[in-house]
Amino acid sequence: MVNVFAVPVFFICFRECLETSIIVSVLLAFLKQTLGPERDPVIYKKLVRQVWLGVVAGLAVCIIIGAGMIGAFYGIGTDTFAKTEAIWEGVFGLVASIIISIMGAALLRISKLQDKWRVKIAQAIESKDKVEGVAGSRFSRWAKKYAMFLLPFITVLREGLEAVVFIGGVGLGLPASSFPLAVLCGLGAGALIGYLIYKGGNAASLQIFLIISTCFLYLVAAGLFSKAVWFFEANAWNKIVGGDAAEVGAGAGSYDIRQSVWHVNCCSPNLNGGGGWGVFNSLFGWQNSATLGSVLSYNLYWLVVIVAFLAMRYNEQTGHWPFVKAKNPGSETSSQQGGVSETCVEGKSHGDEVLSANVREIHK
Amino acid sequence: MAISLSNFLIPSILFLATGLFTEAATVTYDFDVSWVHANPDGAFVRPVIGINGQWPIPTITATKGDRVIVNVKNSLGNETTSLHFHGLFQNGTTHMDGPASVTQCGIPPGSSFTYDFMVEQPGTYWYHSHTRGQYPDGLRGPLIIHDPDSPYKDQYDEEIILTFEDWYHDMMNNLLAKFISVSNPTGAEPVPQSALWNSTQNISIPVQPGKTYMFRMVNMAAFSAPYVWFEGHTMRVVEVDGIYTEPAEANMLYMTAAQRYSVLITMNNDTSSNFAFVASMDQDLFDQVPEGLNSNVTGWLVYDNTKELPTPAFVDEFDPFDDYTLVPQDGMSLLDEVDYSITFDMKMDNLGDGANYAFFNDITYVRPKVPTLYTALTTGSSATNPAVYGVNTNSFVLNKNDVVEIILNNDDPGKHPFHLHGHEFQVAFRSDEEAGAYVNNVTMPQVPMRRDTVLVRPNGNIVLRFRANNPGIWLFHCHIEWHVASGLVATMVEAPLDLQQNLKIPEDHYQACRDGNIPIEGNAAGNTVDLLDLRGANVSPDPLPAGFTTKGIVALVFSCLSAFLGVAVIAWYGAAPIGKAQKGSS
């Protein structure tokens, strides 16, 4: 199971694909509203084709780039990482956990993307009226003509490359065989949700779906974080006993009794592929041999996540971070408020704020 | 070389001759045990335990019927010590057997102690420290009892003693600390740095063509078992562990730690070349063979010292002689009516401190506070109750003259040499490798081999029988010194009431206890009032916690709680509408 389905990879693909399909759906909806098949069917058809062309072109480019990167990685990296020493597994787990934590929060606010993109499209059309310099005018005229191509193209490219980088980061320690199914499922699920949004499905149940997905994502990240610490400790233990302690199986000697919080001589996620315990491990970070470090880090991770979400909610409510004096809206700075996830989400909400202001302007 | 060799080439004919015409003599040795420096493998100078400022230590020689007195003074300064005379029955003198905390108190630094016993058994023996893991530091030497009535005395011209030793560059105290440690959970035994013949390497033994020599070979190793062969010569085994055997031809022997073989070798009739003899340590015993380890040690039978010493030929397969086929020369038949059968299931496992220990029937040996002999002497009629000796001495009380059978099932993939103090035993059965536990349907030899140290094969079993005709406290243990330290030891308490009647402990033995603040009365815990109250006795570490302890359950509950709480916060955040602040700003 673990070897054929990488849960983090699924969520990354799901998230990126969802974002892309929301944008595409917004574009299509926009075209339908403004032009509509009944008003100007020729131009409408042409523009719709442009959108899909943009999607396909973007997808093609990022598949090529992604395939190249993954190919290069496994070509060069297999030897380096084939015998994934515990230390590498730990580093990869840590990187994956941080990536998931940062992008996870954005999934909950993904419905806001629709607003964001309506603004972007409106901007693109509005700018027609603006006077451009001579040098820029030819490019901007071209860009405007093909806006319905460029927007989805760049979006797909951006999200796709983001996905490639994230998958690369998350998947460093995973076997190559665990990718394809997870990627396909992620893309499929993302496209399906995007389609539902386009069709104007039940927004509430969609939100519930997103919440559940995000919760899973954080469970995975918490497990990865704890596992990373566990691997660092396993590495230290291997050094002490002078060999791969896992070689002695799951019994006595495979773990450091001094660090042990619990140990059961079964249910190891690392032996013989792990079976069901491997799934349990990748979803929730289960260890048959829990250490002080792995238990503490698991709880600590949740503490940080809880605090971060509370702070984000506080920020949404009051416009400033807890224990920070309220500043003029729009002049907020990032990067001072500690945690990585907070910083990132702050940046996003900051952007949204500006955009929603723009939306109001347009609606006037 | 020549000097050290001369120690071992004492013309034994002289002894044989004198033995014939003199009455039983008293042989006295004064041993001042102290640290000296030595470099036997030419690779590393280290402190070793010497006697009277010398190392290698002297050979104890006596003649059957002699009284041997060894006056030991411990001048080590930092370690207690004791001497065990390996293979001697010590009939009537169990208190002279030597294991510290069993038949005596360890001799503390500065104290003196006298061993005084009769030797009635001819043959090849050795003496060594029997205090925690000490003898590989150098306190080990041959002990030869000559026999004026040897059935083979006319068949050889000269005797040559060959001792085999494995050699560590590090001190035993350091090695033991690393061995029994949380950082060695698999119980991997330290691997020696080199092998030695007669406490050195590359020995030359001058021989004369056509003569027959009796090589008395002693494996004094801490751990290693060598394959031994003489190029161009055949051995005739005539004695094992002090028991004369019918002559048996052998090209190659396998000697476990503490085993002895006397072999007759007739020299070739021409002097055209010299011949190598080799001891090659069995690498199966080593968990990991370190790179660059030379597991061989070579010596030469030198017919002509102007000729070259040939490099031994490469041997690609070891096919040693099977000692189970030996027949004792006295023809003693199998003890077939067993009065008391003891089964030992041995295994290696980890205890709660994370270190690896060895077990007989789930008990790992821990030395008692009161030496077991003194407990037997001071507990009156309770001395027949094994409980007074403490759980961790793994004591069995034997009735006098019972035929005792020990069935040993080796649930470990290693080879182990088992030794019984105070007795020679019949090897009634020995299984092949991987035979599993003993099942009672085997054919036993009519005249089984007897010896005092026997190999049990990996995951195999052995059946040993002996008559309990020697009152005393006798250890039964694996003679791999690492496994003695990790507890592969049981105690035979043989006819304790008989001991109470007949045994008188010399004052200097008690003085050693007083010098070391060791109690000499009562049960294993030193309790003289309630003999069955063993609170305070030395015990092994607790077993490894199995599965979830309170700590584990609390940790798991907390982890689940924080995960639920985290998920709840995420859900709450996700379900919340966009905040006022953001709406307000738009």
Interface residues (C-beta under 8 A of the other chain):
Chain A: A105 L108 K112 Q207 I208 L210 I211 T214 C215 Y218 L219 A222 I240 V241 A245 V248 A252 G253 S254 D256 I257 R258 S260 V261 W262 H263 V264 N265 F284 A290 V295 Y298 N299 W302 L303 V305 I306 F309 L310 M312 R313 N315 E316 Q317 T318 G319 P329 G330 S349 D352 E353 S356 A357 V359 R360
Chain B: V182 S183 N184 P185 T186 D349 N350 G352 D353 G354 N356 L544 P545 A546 G547 F548 T549 K551 G552 I553 A555 L556 F558 S559 S562 A563 L565 G566 V567 V569 I570 A571 W572 Y573 G574 A575 A576 I578 G579 K580 A581 Q582 G584 S585 S586
